[in-house]
């Protein structure tokens, strides 16, 4: 069996390049820019006023000075006259600045008497309340760089520079098959020997939350031909996840079915708890590649394997370079006895008090215990081997993404 690090290295070594595409600006949040984006305009496109007030020559401003009002300029209009000594032009926020104006006096600092304005401040600095053309960005300037995560803020910038078809990396298409004769849909009341399919919805929700275009292909019964037909459909996606059927039982058919379809096995089983039976392989052709993950059937095992191995693949395919599983350290709030020859990712509760982080391993009852998993916001990491971790010891903790 290989280690978690070795498994991740083998997976990432088989990763194909990100695929660029375009999406509408309104659908771009959460995507990653596939190329640099330049501005087609100056912003602001002209010298403009930042306040409602009067455009003036700064040297004219003194207490109770009276200036002649030449005209009024609203936002969306352009001035028709230039400023000259002892004159002012009334101007609204965002309106173009008249030629030769060097400052704008706020309307609150003035009073109006027909075509005259009285200034009620002693002085004003040149450039006060003015934003000059191209202060924010200039035509031809690179505004957002390749690899930028598009947030609502970036949507506003892209709209300002007219980028309505946004160059992004194409999210991977991901298919999920939950295997096992014992499974029934969540809408069904289980009969003797049956359980509801919780892995499928869990994995689909996880994949969607990490940015994949995920679909469930339903339940694959423990029948070679039936499962083979579902796998054939799943292999049309960029990523195929099969849940269950990868251990050593009589009806663990997944490896054999994948072999029939020409999927190359890269590894099977690793030093990990929970998640030892993990299977990984690749189907490659001239025009496409499908990365195939056979995850253990128990929900907690599926979650751990997804976070450790599938999520990083989705991130890289989407053009992200950040780590998808955030690691930190925290102090144990109780003794913990680790047993076994595999490193363990244990459901836990991570808290912070007075700037310090604390982690509490939960009363987890095994890989099928979703009730306890629902209380976890982190996975506490314990190295392989029999060891007592005392209360207060600092350990590695991985935050479960919300």
Secondary structure, DSSP 8 states (H G I E B T S, - for coil): -B-HHHHHHHHHHT-----EEEEEGGG-TT-BBSS-EE-SS-BSSS-EESSSEEEE-GGG--TTEEEEEEEEE-TT----S---TTEEEEE-TT-B--TT--EEEEGGGEEEETTEEEE-SS---TTTTEE-TTSSB-TT-EEE-TT-B--HHHHHHHHHTT--EEEEE---EEEEEEE-TTEE-TTS---TT-EE--HHHHHHHHHHHTT-EEEEEEEE-S-HHHHHHHHHHHTTSSEEEEES--SSSTT--HHHHHHHTT-EEEEE-BS-BS-TT-EEEEEE-SS-EEEEEEE-SSHHHHHHHIIIIIHHHHHHHTT--S-SS-EEEEEESS-EEE-SSS-EEEEEEEEEETTEEEEEE-----TT-HHHHTT-SEEEEE-SSSEEE-TT-EEEEEE---
